[in-house]
Structure formats: C-alpha cells, structure tokens
C-alpha cells in the first residue's frame, strides 16, 4: 500500500528465469513505502519494467541461475553490461 492508500499489483509471469525474477522482486519490496521511497504505482512499475528487461537480457546471454550465481559472474567480469555498469541497448 502506498502512502495515499492506493494499491497496485504487478506480474512477472512468463519471464524466462522465474527464480531470478522472484528474487529481484523480493528486493523491490524493500524499496516500496513504508520501507523505502518508491511511493507510487508508476514508480514501482518502472522498477518492474527494469526487472523484466534485466531477466530477459540475461536469459538471452544464457544466464539461467539465481542472484548468487549472478554475483559470482559479475566478480569474474561476466554478466554483460547490466553488472558492469555499462549501458544497455
């Protein structure tokens, strides 16, 4: 629930890596009011769109694991531009 009393639901169904999507969505919960600063459905939707794009992009690069393996991949210089701070196209 947002500070104005409104609610919103978002779906991450149909993504190629449901585990990673679920883990990222769990992290998103901490950003939503009252825990964090995301306080409108529009703001949260931007984060959800970013999660969708990230999961799809990583899947296209062959990544099918969880956040733990994603972190290890970043430490080894992998993970594509998402994890190296580069721009996505």
Secondary structure, DSSP 8 states (H G I E B T S, - for coil): --TTS-------TT-S-HHHHHHHHHHHHTTBTTTSSB-SHHHHHHHHHHHHHHHHHHHHTT--S-HHHHHHHHHTT-SHHHHHT----
